[in-house]
Amino acid sequence: MAAVVLGCGMDRLRRWDYGAVVAQVAQSGRFLDRWPIGFCPDIVPGSEAWLLLQGSNDAGTGLIGHGWLTSEPYQAAAGADSDGTDWFIGVAFDSLLPLGEQIRPGTLREAFPCDPWDIASGPALVTLPPSFGPVLQRLWREYGPTTGDPAEVVGGTYPAGAVSHIQVNRFERDPDARRACLAFHGTSCAACGFSFESAYGEAGTGAAAVHHVVPPAMLGSGYQLDPIADLIPLCHNCHAVAHGVNPALTVSELRGIIMAAGHFRGEVVSDLALQAQEDARRILGGGQA
């Protein structure tokens, strides 16, 4: 599959209102834009597009988005987004990282034998060799946002093929951090109390999600994850609701929503506790334990 890199600076993200665009992609699954390219490259609609943020140093640079080219190159009247060019390509972005979570140049250089990422002084679009596609897709799975269910078809009145996206961040997907979080906090949902193991037995082991309590936009590039303080277990329902808005809901906000709807947080009662309650009732009723 053909793939291209789209280079952009912070000025373009500011014109977008990047935080609002990230929230739109998380909610609707895409953001459409016309991209100024300055020339007419030999590319076809349907090619993968990788968004590269270009800064003055590595801390402000990195791979920050993924999407698809939706049109052939075309000419149109230059506008505020054109940087003086009248050649454009249509792009549909379906996955964007918050600022500060971009995949850094060092990680990209380690993954590729050559360095195609220094395009700050070149064109805004660079065609990649076919061999780069699978490597980029692997990096994006490891570091980029993902979906709760990448192929969740929405029924009802939605058109066939509509997809629901739940965006999470890479801290929530780190396997070591996840294990440490669940070992300390347990596997019951911190918001509603649901336990996969109690409900499904052995089949539910490992099904709980973990949620990052600090919004990624507030984290610096040198951030070190504390899996005990920064992560909490959530069931997938609560996790989806938490990430349904930007910034994500806190556990306290989730509990407030649950209580306002008339569903109070509970816990699973063990057989031993049930027996103790039955013994207490017999004693209080004058019977013998």
C-alpha positions, 0 to 999 in steps of 0.5 A: 500500500502506498504511503506518504508523510505530511509535514506540518508545523505548530502554526498549522495545528494552531489554525486547526485548534488542534485540541478540538480536532483531537476531540473530534477524531476521538468522537466521530472517527475522522477529520477532513482537511485539504492539504497544501502540497506545492506541486502535483505528485504522482499519488492516488486516493486511498494512500496512507498519510502519516502526519509529522509535526516539525519543530525546532528540536526533537522534543517538538517533533514527531509522528502525530497522526494517521489518515488517508488521502481522499482525492487526487492532487487538485488546484484551488484558490489559495487560502490561509491554509495554503502557504502560498501554493494552489495545489492541494490533496484531500486528507481524512485523519482517523487517528491523532495523538495529543501534543506531547505524545507524538512518536519521537524522532529517536524512535523513528530512526531506530525503526528505519535504516534511513531517515525520511523524517527531516523534511522541514525545509522540503515539500509538505508531502513525501512519498515513502517506500512500500516497505515503510508501511508495515513498520509504521503501522507497528509503531502506531499500534505500540505508541499511537491511539487505539480503539476499544473495538476497532471494528464496532459497527454501529447499528440502527439508522447509521450507514453500514460500515460506520465505526465507533472509536474509543481513543486511549493513550499509550500509557493505558496500553503498556503491559508492564504498567497494566500488570502493576496497576491491577496487582495493586488496585485489583481488577474491579472497576474503580467507578462502578465496582464491576468484576470480570472475574466474579461475573465470568470466572476464569474467562474474565481474567485479564479483561479489565481495562486501565485508565490514565488519571492525568490528561495526556495534554498535561504531560511533558516529554520527560514524563515517567509513568507511575502505574500505581498513582497514575493508573486505575482499573475500569470496566470497558463501559466506564472506560468508554464513557470516560473517554467519550469527552475531552478531557476524559472524565475522572473516576469521581465524575463517573461515580456521580453519573452512575449515582445520578442515574440511580445505579450505586456502586457495589461490590461482589459478596463472597460465600463466606460473607453471605454465610455470616449474614445468614448466621447473624440473621438467625442469631438476631431472630432468636435461632441458633447459629 
